[in-house]
């Protein structure tokens, strides 16, 4: 689990090139290269932009580490639901 957490951190740092935020281009690249097996529509830049807007809690047009963790939490939740077969409780 520690290695998984380290991967989450290094993936963000690598995608943001060491900055505090990923810009739209970096985010798109990260999603299409890292999450294509988990997420649908990773080939669609408009779908990724839509997702980025949903994550962008402070509306600065970039994805901070905190906002990135929101995405990870969402993905972890959906994987968990797929594995346990429980219905989605997310609204
Ligand atoms: Ca933001």
PDB file of the backbone (N, CA, C, O) and the ligand in Angstrom, with CONECT records:
HET     CA  A 101       1
ATOM      1  N   UNK A   1       0.822  -1.207   0.000  1.00  0.00           N
ATOM      2  CA  UNK A   1       0.000   0.000   0.000  1.00  0.00           C
ATOM      3  C   UNK A   1       0.860   1.263   0.000  1.00  0.00           C
ATOM      4  O   UNK A   1       0.532   2.255  -0.651  1.00  0.00           O
ATOM      5  N   UNK A   2       1.979   1.205   0.752  1.00  0.00           N
ATOM      6  CA  UNK A   2       2.867   2.377   0.758  1.00  0.00           C
ATOM      7  C   UNK A   2       3.395   2.670  -0.640  1.00  0.00           C
ATOM      8  O   UNK A   2       3.523   3.826  -1.044  1.00  0.00           O
ATOM      9  N   UNK A   3       3.699   1.593  -1.374  1.00  0.00           N
ATOM     10  CA  UNK A   3       4.213   1.827  -2.723  1.00  0.00           C
ATOM     11  C   UNK A   3       3.133   2.419  -3.625  1.00  0.00           C
ATOM     12  O   UNK A   3       3.429   3.216  -4.515  1.00  0.00           O
ATOM     13  N   UNK A   4       1.887   2.028  -3.392  1.00  0.00           N
ATOM     14  CA  UNK A   4       0.788   2.593  -4.179  1.00  0.00           C
ATOM     15  C   UNK A   4       0.642   4.086  -3.895  1.00  0.00           C
ATOM     16  O   UNK A   4       0.412   4.881  -4.806  1.00  0.00           O
ATOM     17  N   UNK A   5       0.779   4.458  -2.619  1.00  0.00           N
ATOM     18  CA  UNK A   5       0.666   5.877  -2.252  1.00  0.00           C
ATOM     19  C   UNK A   5       1.818   6.670  -2.866  1.00  0.00           C
ATOM     20  O   UNK A   5       1.631   7.776  -3.372  1.00  0.00           O
ATOM     21  N   UNK A   6       3.022   6.076  -2.808  1.00  0.00           N
ATOM     22  CA  UNK A   6       4.169   6.745  -3.432  1.00  0.00           C
ATOM     23  C   UNK A   6       3.944   6.927  -4.925  1.00  0.00           C
ATOM     24  O   UNK A   6       4.296   7.959  -5.496  1.00  0.00           O
ATOM     25  N   UNK A   7       3.351   5.909  -5.553  1.00  0.00           N
ATOM     26  CA  UNK A   7       3.066   6.017  -6.990  1.00  0.00           C
ATOM     27  C   UNK A   7       2.105   7.161  -7.271  1.00  0.00           C
ATOM     28  O   UNK A   7       2.273   7.896  -8.244  1.00  0.00           O
ATOM     29  N   UNK A   8       1.089   7.312  -6.411  1.00  0.00           N
ATOM     30  CA  UNK A   8       0.134   8.416  -6.591  1.00  0.00           C
ATOM     31  C   UNK A   8       0.849   9.762  -6.538  1.00  0.00           C
ATOM     32  O   UNK A   8       0.583  10.659  -7.338  1.00  0.00           O
ATOM     33  N   UNK A   9       1.771   9.881  -5.566  1.00  0.00           N
ATOM     34  CA  UNK A   9       2.485  11.148  -5.396  1.00  0.00           C
ATOM     35  C   UNK A   9       3.446  11.389  -6.561  1.00  0.00           C
ATOM     36  O   UNK A   9       3.481  12.482  -7.126  1.00  0.00           O
ATOM     37  N   UNK A  10       4.227  10.361  -6.919  1.00  0.00           N
ATOM     38  CA  UNK A  10       5.209  10.570  -7.987  1.00  0.00           C
ATOM     39  C   UNK A  10       4.524  10.771  -9.338  1.00  0.00           C
ATOM     40  O   UNK A  10       5.035  11.495 -10.192  1.00  0.00           O
ATOM     41  N   UNK A  11       3.372  10.135  -9.531  1.00  0.00           N
ATOM     42  CA  UNK A  11       2.627  10.347 -10.779  1.00  0.00           C
ATOM     43  C   UNK A  11       2.195  11.801 -10.901  1.00  0.00           C
ATOM     44  O   UNK A  11       2.285  12.397 -11.973  1.00  0.00           O
ATOM     45  N   UNK A  12       1.725  12.365  -9.791  1.00  0.00           N
ATOM     46  CA  UNK A  12       1.317  13.773  -9.818  1.00  0.00           C
ATOM     47  C   UNK A  12       2.515  14.676 -10.090  1.00  0.00           C
ATOM     48  O   UNK A  12       2.454  15.564 -10.940  1.00  0.00           O
ATOM     49  N   UNK A  13       3.605  14.441  -9.363  1.00  0.00           N
ATOM     50  CA  UNK A  13       4.797  15.290  -9.508  1.00  0.00           C
ATOM     51  C   UNK A  13       5.347  15.216 -10.928  1.00  0.00           C
ATOM     52  O   UNK A  13       5.746  16.220 -11.518  1.00  0.00           O
ATOM     53  N   UNK A  14       5.354  13.999 -11.454  1.00  0.00           N
ATOM     54  CA  UNK A  14       5.840  13.819 -12.811  1.00  0.00           C
ATOM     55  C   UNK A  14       4.937  14.527 -13.823  1.00  0.00           C
ATOM     56  O   UNK A  14       5.419  15.185 -14.744  1.00  0.00           O
ATOM     57  N   UNK A  15       3.618  14.385 -13.639  1.00  0.00           N
ATOM     58  CA  UNK A  15       2.672  14.996 -14.578  1.00  0.00           C
ATOM     59  C   UNK A  15       2.695  16.521 -14.488  1.00  0.00           C
ATOM     60  O   UNK A  15       2.540  17.212 -15.495  1.00  0.00           O
ATOM     61  N   UNK A  16       2.887  17.036 -13.282  1.00  0.00           N
ATOM     62  CA  UNK A  16       2.872  18.496 -13.101  1.00  0.00           C
ATOM     63  C   UNK A  16       4.263  19.091 -13.293  1.00  0.00           C
ATOM     64  O   UNK A  16       4.447  20.303 -13.184  1.00  0.00           O
ATOM     65  N   UNK A  17       5.235  18.236 -13.577  1.00  0.00           N
ATOM     66  CA  UNK A  17       6.641  18.649 -13.717  1.00  0.00           C
ATOM     67  C   UNK A  17       7.131  19.376 -12.469  1.00  0.00           C
ATOM     68  O   UNK A  17       7.855  20.368 -12.547  1.00  0.00           O
ATOM     69  N   UNK A  18       6.716  18.853 -11.318  1.00  0.00           N
ATOM     70  CA  UNK A  18       7.197  19.394 -10.052  1.00  0.00           C
ATOM     71  C   UNK A  18       6.449  20.620  -9.560  1.00  0.00           C
ATOM     72  O   UNK A  18       6.751  21.144  -8.488  1.00  0.00           O
ATOM     73  N   UNK A  19       5.466  21.085 -10.342  1.00  0.00           N
ATOM     74  CA  UNK A  19       4.703  22.264  -9.909  1.00  0.00           C
ATOM     75  C   UNK A  19       3.547  21.848  -8.997  1.00  0.00           C
ATOM     76  O   UNK A  19       3.264  20.664  -8.816  1.00  0.00           O
ATOM     77  N   UNK A  20       2.898  22.851  -8.437  1.00  0.00           N
ATOM     78  CA  UNK A  20       1.809  22.558  -7.495  1.00  0.00           C
ATOM     79  C   UNK A  20       0.530  22.138  -8.202  1.00  0.00           C
ATOM     80  O   UNK A  20      -0.342  21.515  -7.596  1.00  0.00           O
ATOM     81  N   UNK A  21       0.417  22.475  -9.475  1.00  0.00           N
ATOM     82  CA  UNK A  21      -0.797  22.158 -10.231  1.00  0.00           C
ATOM     83  C   UNK A  21      -0.455  21.545 -11.581  1.00  0.00           C
ATOM     84  O   UNK A  21       0.590  21.828 -12.168  1.00  0.00           O
ATOM     85  N   UNK A  22      -1.357  20.705 -12.055  1.00  0.00           N
ATOM     86  CA  UNK A  22      -1.288  20.246 -13.441  1.00  0.00           C
ATOM     87  C   UNK A  22      -2.118  21.208 -14.279  1.00  0.00           C
ATOM     88  O   UNK A  22      -3.238  21.554 -13.902  1.00  0.00           O
ATOM     89  N   UNK A  23      -1.574  21.644 -15.418  1.00  0.00           N
ATOM     90  CA  UNK A  23      -2.423  22.418 -16.325  1.00  0.00           C
ATOM     91  C   UNK A  23      -3.253  21.451 -17.172  1.00  0.00           C
ATOM     92  O   UNK A  23      -3.100  20.234 -17.063  1.00  0.00           O
ATOM     93  N   UNK A  24      -4.117  21.988 -18.000  1.00  0.00           N
ATOM     94  CA  UNK A  24      -5.044  21.143 -18.767  1.00  0.00           C
ATOM     95  C   UNK A  24      -4.307  20.116 -19.606  1.00  0.00           C
ATOM     96  O   UNK A  24      -4.696  18.949 -19.663  1.00  0.00           O
ATOM     97  N   UNK A  25      -3.238  20.560 -20.259  1.00  0.00           N
ATOM     98  CA  UNK A  25      -2.485  19.669 -21.135  1.00  0.00           C
ATOM     99  C   UNK A  25      -1.842  18.526 -20.332  1.00  0.00           C
ATOM    100  O   UNK A  25      -1.901  17.365 -20.738  1.00  0.00           O
ATOM    101  N   UNK A  26      -1.233  18.864 -19.200  1.00  0.00           N
ATOM    102  CA  UNK A  26      -0.590  17.855 -18.354  1.00  0.00           C
ATOM    103  C   UNK A  26      -1.613  16.868 -17.820  1.00  0.00           C
ATOM    104  O   UNK A  26      -1.363  15.665 -17.750  1.00  0.00           O
ATOM    105  N   UNK A  27      -2.779  17.403 -17.444  1.00  0.00           N
ATOM    106  CA  UNK A  27      -3.827  16.542 -16.904  1.00  0.00           C
ATOM    107  C   UNK A  27      -4.317  15.562 -17.971  1.00  0.00           C
ATOM    108  O   UNK A  27      -4.495  14.375 -17.700  1.00  0.00           O
ATOM    109  N   UNK A  28      -4.529  16.069 -19.178  1.00  0.00           N
ATOM    110  CA  UNK A  28      -4.989  15.197 -20.269  1.00  0.00           C
ATOM    111  C   UNK A  28      -3.983  14.100 -20.558  1.00  0.00           C
ATOM    112  O   UNK A  28      -4.339  12.942 -20.775  1.00  0.00           O
ATOM    113  N   UNK A  29      -2.710  14.496 -20.557  1.00  0.00           N
ATOM    114  CA  UNK A  29      -1.652  13.531 -20.841  1.00  0.00           C
ATOM    115  C   UNK A  29      -1.610  12.463 -19.740  1.00  0.00           C
ATOM    116  O   UNK A  29      -1.479  11.273 -20.025  1.00  0.00           O
ATOM    117  N   UNK A  30      -1.721  12.903 -18.485  1.00  0.00           N
ATOM    118  CA  UNK A  30      -1.675  11.980 -17.357  1.00  0.00           C
ATOM    119  C   UNK A  30      -2.859  11.003 -17.433  1.00  0.00           C
ATOM    120  O   UNK A  30      -2.676   9.795 -17.279  1.00  0.00           O
ATOM    121  N   UNK A  31      -4.052  11.517 -17.668  1.00  0.00           N
ATOM    122  CA  UNK A  31      -5.236  10.643 -17.715  1.00  0.00           C
ATOM    123  C   UNK A  31      -5.117   9.635 -18.854  1.00  0.00           C
ATOM    124  O   UNK A  31      -5.364   8.445 -18.660  1.00  0.00           O
ATOM    125  N   UNK A  32      -4.738  10.109 -20.043  1.00  0.00           N
ATOM    126  CA  UNK A  32      -4.713   9.178 -21.178  1.00  0.00           C
ATOM    127  C   UNK A  32      -3.579   8.173 -21.059  1.00  0.00           C
ATOM    128  O   UNK A  32      -3.693   7.055 -21.562  1.00  0.00           O
ATOM    129  N   UNK A  33      -2.471   8.555 -20.395  1.00  0.00           N
ATOM    130  CA  UNK A  33      -1.366   7.601 -20.292  1.00  0.00           C
ATOM    131  C   UNK A  33      -1.488   6.681 -19.080  1.00  0.00           C
ATOM    132  O   UNK A  33      -0.995   5.554 -19.111  1.00  0.00           O
ATOM    133  N   UNK A  34      -2.149   7.152 -17.996  1.00  0.00           N
ATOM    134  CA  UNK A  34      -2.156   6.387 -16.752  1.00  0.00           C
ATOM    135  C   UNK A  34      -3.497   5.718 -16.433  1.00  0.00           C
ATOM    136  O   UNK A  34      -3.542   4.731 -15.698  1.00  0.00           O
ATOM    137  N   UNK A  35      -4.580   6.255 -16.986  1.00  0.00           N
ATOM    138  CA  UNK A  35      -5.894   5.801 -16.518  1.00  0.00           C
ATOM    139  C   UNK A  35      -6.756   5.219 -17.625  1.00  0.00           C
ATOM    140  O   UNK A  35      -7.974   5.114 -17.474  1.00  0.00           O
ATOM    141  N   UNK A  36      -6.138   4.841 -18.733  1.00  0.00           N
ATOM    142  CA  UNK A  36      -6.945   4.406 -19.877  1.00  0.00           C
ATOM    143  C   UNK A  36      -7.653   3.079 -19.626  1.00  0.00           C
ATOM    144  O   UNK A  36      -8.655   2.783 -20.278  1.00  0.00           O
ATOM    145  N   UNK A  37      -7.146   2.275 -18.687  1.00  0.00           N
ATOM    146  CA  UNK A  37      -7.816   1.000 -18.400  1.00  0.00           C
ATOM    147  C   UNK A  37      -8.974   1.152 -17.423  1.00  0.00           C
ATOM    148  O   UNK A  37      -9.907   0.349 -17.415  1.00  0.00           O
ATOM    149  N   UNK A  38      -8.901   2.197 -16.600  1.00  0.00           N
ATOM    150  CA  UNK A  38      -9.894   2.386 -15.549  1.00  0.00           C
ATOM    151  C   UNK A  38     -11.040   3.273 -16.005  1.00  0.00           C
ATOM    152  O   UNK A  38     -12.194   3.067 -15.630  1.00  0.00           O
ATOM    153  N   UNK A  39     -10.700   4.263 -16.820  1.00  0.00           N
ATOM    154  CA  UNK A  39     -11.700   5.246 -17.186  1.00  0.00           C
ATOM    155  C   UNK A  39     -12.095   5.127 -18.636  1.00  0.00           C
ATOM    156  O   UNK A  39     -11.286   4.783 -19.498  1.00  0.00           O
ATOM    157  N   UNK A  40     -13.359   5.418 -18.887  1.00  0.00           N
ATOM    158  CA  UNK A  40     -13.819   5.475 -20.268  1.00  0.00           C
ATOM    159  C   UNK A  40     -13.530   6.862 -20.814  1.00  0.00           C
ATOM    160  O   UNK A  40     -13.300   7.810 -20.063  1.00  0.00           O
ATOM    161  N   UNK A  41     -13.548   6.959 -22.119  1.00  0.00           N
ATOM    162  CA  UNK A  41     -13.443   8.259 -22.792  1.00  0.00           C
ATOM    163  C   UNK A  41     -12.098   8.946 -22.592  1.00  0.00           C
ATOM    164  O   UNK A  41     -12.010  10.166 -22.736  1.00  0.00           O
ATOM    165  N   UNK A  42     -11.037   8.187 -22.261  1.00  0.00           N
ATOM    166  CA  UNK A  42      -9.751   8.869 -22.093  1.00  0.00           C
ATOM    167  C   UNK A  42      -9.176   9.307 -23.438  1.00  0.00           C
ATOM    168  O   UNK A  42      -8.216  10.076 -23.477  1.00  0.00           O
ATOM    169  N   UNK A  43      -9.745   8.833 -24.523  1.00  0.00           N
ATOM    170  CA  UNK A  43      -9.292   9.292 -25.839  1.00  0.00           C
ATOM    171  C   UNK A  43      -9.976  10.591 -26.246  1.00  0.00           C
ATOM    172  O   UNK A  43      -9.589  11.241 -27.217  1.00  0.00           O
ATOM    173  N   UNK A  44     -10.991  10.948 -25.486  1.00  0.00           N
ATOM    174  CA  UNK A  44     -11.752  12.141 -25.837  1.00  0.00           C
ATOM    175  C   UNK A  44     -11.275  13.327 -25.010  1.00  0.00           C
ATOM    176  O   UNK A  44     -11.470  13.353 -23.795  1.00  0.00           O
ATOM    177  N   UNK A  45     -10.652  14.308 -25.655  1.00  0.00           N
ATOM    178  CA  UNK A  45     -10.130  15.437 -24.892  1.00  0.00           C
ATOM    179  C   UNK A  45     -11.261  16.262 -24.300  1.00  0.00           C
ATOM    180  O   UNK A  45     -11.082  16.883 -23.252  1.00  0.00           O
ATOM    181  N   UNK A  46     -12.429  16.283 -24.950  1.00  0.00           N
ATOM    182  CA  UNK A  46     -13.537  17.059 -24.378  1.00  0.00           C
ATOM    183  C   UNK A  46     -14.075  16.381 -23.122  1.00  0.00           C
ATOM    184  O   UNK A  46     -14.484  17.057 -22.178  1.00  0.00           O
ATOM    185  N   UNK A  47     -14.075  15.038 -23.107  1.00  0.00           N
ATOM    186  CA  UNK A  47     -14.527  14.326 -21.906  1.00  0.00           C
ATOM    187  C   UNK A  47     -13.556  14.569 -20.748  1.00  0.00           C
ATOM    188  O   UNK A  47     -13.975  14.725 -19.601  1.00  0.00           O
ATOM    189  N   UNK A  48     -12.262  14.599 -21.058  1.00  0.00           N
ATOM    190  CA  UNK A  48     -11.271  14.847 -20.013  1.00  0.00           C
ATOM    191  C   UNK A  48     -11.392  16.278 -19.500  1.00  0.00           C
ATOM    192  O   UNK A  48     -11.256  16.526 -18.302  1.00  0.00           O
ATOM    193  N   UNK A  49     -11.647  17.215 -20.406  1.00  0.00           N
ATOM    194  CA  UNK A  49     -11.834  18.617 -19.990  1.00  0.00           C
ATOM    195  C   UNK A  49     -13.039  18.743 -19.069  1.00  0.00           C
ATOM    196  O   UNK A  49     -13.013  19.467 -18.073  1.00  0.00           O
ATOM    197  N   UNK A  50     -14.092  18.021 -19.426  1.00  0.00           N
ATOM    198  CA  UNK A  50     -15.308  18.035 -18.612  1.00  0.00           C
ATOM    199  C   UNK A  50     -15.000  17.513 -17.206  1.00  0.00           C
ATOM    200  O   UNK A  50     -15.445  18.078 -16.207  1.00  0.00           O
ATOM    201  N   UNK A  51     -14.228  16.421 -17.151  1.00  0.00           N
ATOM    202  CA  UNK A  51     -13.856  15.831 -15.870  1.00  0.00           C
ATOM    203  C   UNK A  51     -12.993  16.804 -15.074  1.00  0.00           C
ATOM    204  O   UNK A  51     -13.155  16.945 -13.862  1.00  0.00           O
ATOM    205  N   UNK A  52     -12.068  17.479 -15.773  1.00  0.00           N
ATOM    206  CA  UNK A  52     -11.205  18.436 -15.092  1.00  0.00           C
ATOM    207  C   UNK A  52     -12.023  19.571 -14.479  1.00  0.00           C
ATOM    208  O   UNK A  52     -11.740  20.025 -13.370  1.00  0.00           O
ATOM    209  N   UNK A  53     -13.040  20.024 -15.214  1.00  0.00           N
ATOM    210  CA  UNK A  53     -13.901  21.082 -14.676  1.00  0.00           C
ATOM    211  C   UNK A  53     -14.612  20.618 -13.416  1.00  0.00           C
ATOM    212  O   UNK A  53     -14.787  21.386 -12.470  1.00  0.00           O
ATOM    213  N   UNK A  54     -15.027  19.335 -13.413  1.00  0.00           N
ATOM    214  CA  UNK A  54     -15.697  18.787 -12.246  1.00  0.00           C
ATOM    215  C   UNK A  54     -14.788  18.691 -11.033  1.00  0.00           C
ATOM    216  O   UNK A  54     -15.243  18.820  -9.897  1.00  0.00           O
ATOM    217  N   UNK A  55     -13.485  18.461 -11.278  1.00  0.00           N
ATOM    218  CA  UNK A  55     -12.533  18.324 -10.184  1.00  0.00           C
ATOM    219  C   UNK A  55     -12.058  19.664  -9.652  1.00  0.00           C
ATOM    220  O   UNK A  55     -11.599  19.769  -8.514  1.00  0.00           O
ATOM    221  N   UNK A  56     -12.174  20.682 -10.484  1.00  0.00           N
ATOM    222  CA  UNK A  56     -11.526  21.965 -10.199  1.00  0.00           C
ATOM    223  C   UNK A  56     -12.290  22.746  -9.136  1.00  0.00           C
ATOM    224  O   UNK A  56     -13.057  23.661  -9.437  1.00  0.00           O
ATOM    225  N   UNK A  57     -12.057  22.357  -7.881  1.00  0.00           N
ATOM    226  CA  UNK A  57     -12.833  22.917  -6.773  1.00  0.00           C
ATOM    227  C   UNK A  57     -12.649  24.426  -6.641  1.00  0.00           C
ATOM    228  O   UNK A  57     -13.598  25.119  -6.273  1.00  0.00           O
ATOM    229  N   UNK A  58     -11.469  24.954  -6.926  1.00  0.00           N
ATOM    230  CA  UNK A  58     -11.236  26.394  -6.753  1.00  0.00           C
ATOM    231  C   UNK A  58     -11.313  27.147  -8.079  1.00  0.00           C
ATOM    232  O   UNK A  58     -11.005  28.338  -8.139  1.00  0.00           O
ATOM    233  N   UNK A  59     -11.727  26.449  -9.144  1.00  0.00           N
ATOM    234  CA  UNK A  59     -11.976  27.091 -10.443  1.00  0.00           C
ATOM    235  C   UNK A  59     -10.804  27.905 -10.972  1.00  0.00           C
ATOM    236  O   UNK A  59     -10.995  28.990 -11.522  1.00  0.00           O
ATOM    237  N   UNK A  60      -9.589  27.384 -10.807  1.00  0.00           N
ATOM    238  CA  UNK A  60      -8.443  28.113 -11.366  1.00  0.00           C
ATOM    239  C   UNK A  60      -7.983  27.519 -12.701  1.00  0.00           C
ATOM    240  O   UNK A  60      -6.976  27.941 -13.269  1.00  0.00           O
ATOM    241  N   UNK A  61      -8.747  26.523 -13.193  1.00  0.00           N
ATOM    242  CA  UNK A  61      -8.414  25.949 -14.493  1.00  0.00           C
ATOM    243  C   UNK A  61      -7.285  24.934 -14.445  1.00  0.00           C
ATOM    244  O   UNK A  61      -6.867  24.413 -15.479  1.00  0.00           O
ATOM    245  N   UNK A  62      -6.792  24.653 -13.247  1.00  0.00           N
ATOM    246  CA  UNK A  62      -5.716  23.677 -13.093  1.00  0.00           C
ATOM    247  C   UNK A  62      -6.114  22.630 -12.053  1.00  0.00           C
ATOM    248  O   UNK A  62      -7.070  22.807 -11.297  1.00  0.00           O
ATOM    249  N   UNK A  63      -5.351  21.536 -12.038  1.00  0.00           N
ATOM    250  CA  UNK A  63      -5.657  20.454 -11.107  1.00  0.00           C
ATOM    251  C   UNK A  63      -4.583  20.406 -10.032  1.00  0.00           C
ATOM    252  O   UNK A  63      -3.439  20.040 -10.305  1.00  0.00           O
ATOM    253  N   UNK A  64      -4.951  20.775  -8.812  1.00  0.00           N
ATOM    254  CA  UNK A  64      -4.023  20.727  -7.687  1.00  0.00           C
ATOM    255  C   UNK A  64      -3.892  19.295  -7.180  1.00  0.00           C
ATOM    256  O   UNK A  64      -4.623  18.403  -7.613  1.00  0.00           O
ATOM    257  N   UNK A  65      -2.959  19.084  -6.261  1.00  0.00           N
ATOM    258  CA  UNK A  65      -2.802  17.750  -5.693  1.00  0.00           C
ATOM    259  C   UNK A  65      -4.083  17.312  -4.990  1.00  0.00           C
ATOM    260  O   UNK A  65      -4.505  16.162  -5.107  1.00  0.00           O
ATOM    261  N   UNK A  66      -4.692  18.239  -4.262  1.00  0.00           N
ATOM    262  CA  UNK A  66      -5.941  17.924  -3.567  1.00  0.00           C
ATOM    263  C   UNK A  66      -7.044  17.520  -4.555  1.00  0.00           C
ATOM    264  O   UNK A  66      -7.794  16.575  -4.309  1.00  0.00           O
ATOM    265  N   UNK A  67      -7.130  18.239  -5.655  1.00  0.00           N
ATOM    266  CA  UNK A  67      -8.149  17.935  -6.666  1.00  0.00           C
ATOM    267  C   UNK A  67      -7.846  16.605  -7.357  1.00  0.00           C
ATOM    268  O   UNK A  67      -8.754  15.852  -7.708  1.00  0.00           O
ATOM    269  N   UNK A  68      -6.580  16.337  -7.541  1.00  0.00           N
ATOM    270  CA  UNK A  68      -6.137  15.050  -8.092  1.00  0.00           C
ATOM    271  C   UNK A  68      -6.548  13.907  -7.163  1.00  0.00           C
ATOM    272  O   UNK A  68      -6.969  12.845  -7.620  1.00  0.00           O
ATOM    273  N   UNK A  69      -6.420  14.137  -5.849  1.00  0.00           N
ATOM    274  CA  UNK A  69      -6.835  13.102  -4.895  1.00  0.00           C
ATOM    275  C   UNK A  69      -8.343  12.859  -4.938  1.00  0.00           C
ATOM    276  O   UNK A  69      -8.808  11.750  -4.675  1.00  0.00           O
ATOM    277  N   UNK A  70      -9.098  13.899  -5.272  1.00  0.00           N
ATOM    278  CA  UNK A  70     -10.540  13.720  -5.450  1.00  0.00           C
ATOM    279  C   UNK A  70     -10.807  12.713  -6.563  1.00  0.00           C
ATOM    280  O   UNK A  70     -11.670  11.845  -6.436  1.00  0.00           O
ATOM    281  N   UNK A  71     -10.063  12.838  -7.643  1.00  0.00           N
ATOM    282  CA  UNK A  71     -10.194  11.900  -8.763  1.00  0.00           C
ATOM    283  C   UNK A  71      -9.796  10.491  -8.332  1.00  0.00           C
ATOM    284  O   UNK A  71     -10.485   9.523  -8.657  1.00  0.00           O
ATOM    285  N   UNK A  72      -8.693  10.372  -7.605  1.00  0.00           N
ATOM    286  CA  UNK A  72      -8.231   9.059  -7.138  1.00  0.00           C
ATOM    287  C   UNK A  72      -9.287   8.426  -6.229  1.00  0.00           C
ATOM    288  O   UNK A  72      -9.581   7.235  -6.334  1.00  0.00           O
ATOM    289  N   UNK A  73      -9.851   9.244  -5.334  1.00  0.00           N
ATOM    290  CA  UNK A  73     -10.881   8.739  -4.433  1.00  0.00           C
ATOM    291  C   UNK A  73     -12.096   8.251  -5.198  1.00  0.00           C
ATOM    292  O   UNK A  73     -12.685   7.220  -4.873  1.00  0.00           O
ATOM    293  N   UNK A  74     -12.460   9.008  -6.218  1.00  0.00           N
ATOM    294  CA  UNK A  74     -13.600   8.629  -7.046  1.00  0.00           C
ATOM    295  C   UNK A  74     -13.333   7.306  -7.760  1.00  0.00           C
ATOM    296  O   UNK A  74     -14.191   6.424  -7.803  1.00  0.00           O
ATOM    297  N   UNK A  75     -12.123   7.182  -8.320  1.00  0.00           N
ATOM    298  CA  UNK A  75     -11.767   5.958  -9.044  1.00  0.00           C
ATOM    299  C   UNK A  75     -11.693   4.765  -8.098  1.00  0.00           C
ATOM    300  O   UNK A  75     -12.156   3.672  -8.424  1.00  0.00           O
ATOM    301  N   UNK A  76     -11.101   4.988  -6.912  1.00  0.00           N
ATOM    302  CA  UNK A  76     -10.989   3.908  -5.928  1.00  0.00           C
ATOM    303  C   UNK A  76     -12.378   3.441  -5.510  1.00  0.00           C
ATOM    304  O   UNK A  76     -12.633   2.246  -5.360  1.00  0.00           O
ATOM    305  N   UNK A  77     -13.258   4.398  -5.329  1.00  0.00           N
ATOM    306  CA  UNK A  77     -14.630   4.083  -4.953  1.00  0.00           C
ATOM    307  C   UNK A  77     -15.326   3.268  -6.043  1.00  0.00           C
ATOM    308  O   UNK A  77     -16.034   2.304  -5.749  1.00  0.00           O
ATOM    309  N   UNK A  78     -15.122   3.656  -7.290  1.00  0.00           N
ATOM    310  CA  UNK A  78     -15.818   2.942  -8.355  1.00  0.00           C
ATOM    311  C   UNK A  78     -15.233   1.541  -8.555  1.00  0.00           C
ATOM    312  O   UNK A  78     -15.964   0.609  -8.891  1.00  0.00           O
ATOM    313  N   UNK A  79     -13.914   1.386  -8.352  1.00  0.00           N
ATOM    314  CA  UNK A  79     -13.313   0.048  -8.430  1.00  0.00           C
ATOM    315  C   UNK A  79     -13.851  -0.826  -7.300  1.00  0.00           C
ATOM    316  O   UNK A  79     -14.175  -1.996  -7.506  1.00  0.00           O
ATOM    317  N   UNK A  80     -13.939  -0.249  -6.114  1.00  0.00           N
ATOM    318  CA  UNK A  80     -14.450  -0.965  -4.958  1.00  0.00           C
ATOM    319  C   UNK A  80     -15.887  -1.433  -5.191  1.00  0.00           C
ATOM    320  O   UNK A  80     -16.252  -2.557  -4.843  1.00  0.00           O
ATOM    321  N   UNK A  81     -16.686  -0.563  -5.777  1.00  0.00           N
ATOM    322  CA  UNK A  81     -18.081  -0.931  -6.050  1.00  0.00           C
ATOM    323  C   UNK A  81     -18.171  -2.030  -7.099  1.00  0.00           C
ATOM    324  O   UNK A  81     -19.037  -2.902  -7.027  1.00  0.00           O
ATOM    325  N   UNK A  82     -17.261  -1.979  -8.083  1.00  0.00           N
ATOM    326  CA  UNK A  82     -17.256  -3.035  -9.099  1.00  0.00           C
ATOM    327  C   UNK A  82     -16.904  -4.374  -8.473  1.00  0.00           C
ATOM    328  O   UNK A  82     -17.455  -5.408  -8.851  1.00  0.00           O
ATOM    329  N   UNK A  83     -15.974  -4.352  -7.503  1.00  0.00           N
ATOM    330  CA  UNK A  83     -15.511  -5.590  -6.902  1.00  0.00           C
ATOM    331  C   UNK A  83     -16.523  -6.167  -5.927  1.00  0.00           C
ATOM    332  O   UNK A  83     -16.698  -7.383  -5.855  1.00  0.00           O
ATOM    333  N   UNK A  84     -17.193  -5.292  -5.173  1.00  0.00           N
ATOM    334  CA  UNK A  84     -18.112  -5.778  -4.160  1.00  0.00           C
ATOM    335  C   UNK A  84     -19.520  -5.958  -4.732  1.00  0.00           C
ATOM    336  O   UNK A  84     -20.354  -6.642  -4.138  1.00  0.00           O
ATOM    337  N   UNK A  85     -19.777  -5.344  -5.879  1.00  0.00           N
ATOM    338  CA  UNK A  85     -21.070  -5.473  -6.501  1.00  0.00           C
ATOM    339  C   UNK A  85     -22.151  -4.660  -5.827  1.00  0.00           C
ATOM    340  O   UNK A  85     -23.328  -4.809  -6.156  1.00  0.00           O
ATOM    341  N   UNK A  86     -21.779  -3.798  -4.883  1.00  0.00           N
ATOM    342  CA  UNK A  86     -22.803  -2.977  -4.238  1.00  0.00           C
ATOM    343  C   UNK A  86     -23.206  -1.836  -5.151  1.00  0.00           C
ATOM    344  O   UNK A  86     -22.395  -1.333  -5.928  1.00  0.00           O
ATOM    345  N   UNK A  87     -24.445  -1.437  -5.054  1.00  0.00           N
ATOM    346  CA  UNK A  87     -24.909  -0.359  -5.940  1.00  0.00           C
ATOM    347  C   UNK A  87     -24.258   0.975  -5.589  1.00  0.00           C
ATOM    348  O   UNK A  87     -23.884   1.223  -4.443  1.00  0.00           O
ATOM    349  N   UNK A  88     -24.136   1.807  -6.583  1.00  0.00           N
ATOM    350  CA  UNK A  88     -23.521   3.115  -6.358  1.00  0.00           C
ATOM    351  C   UNK A  88     -24.390   3.969  -5.452  1.00  0.00           C
ATOM    352  O   UNK A  88     -25.597   4.093  -5.654  1.00  0.00           O
ATOM    353  N   UNK A  89     -23.753   4.550  -4.456  1.00  0.00           N
ATOM    354  CA  UNK A  89     -24.485   5.461  -3.576  1.00  0.00           C
ATOM    355  C   UNK A  89     -24.124   6.900  -3.876  1.00  0.00           C
ATOM    356  O   UNK A  89     -24.682   7.828  -3.290  1.00  0.00           O
ATOM    357  N   UNK A  90     -23.191   7.080  -4.792  1.00  0.00           N
ATOM    358  CA  UNK A  90     -22.810   8.445  -5.155  1.00  0.00           C
ATOM    359  C   UNK A  90     -23.955   9.097  -5.940  1.00  0.00           C
ATOM    360  O   UNK A  90     -24.617   8.452  -6.753  1.00  0.00           O
ATOM    361  N   UNK A  91     -24.166  10.357  -5.684  1.00  0.00           N
ATOM    362  CA  UNK A  91     -25.244  11.032  -6.378  1.00  0.00           C
ATOM    363  C   UNK A  91     -24.747  11.563  -7.705  1.00  0.00           C
ATOM    364  O   UNK A  91     -25.513  12.172  -8.452  1.00  0.00           O
TER     365      UNK A  91
HETATM  366 CA    CA A 101      -7.934  23.894  -9.268  1.00  0.00          CA
END
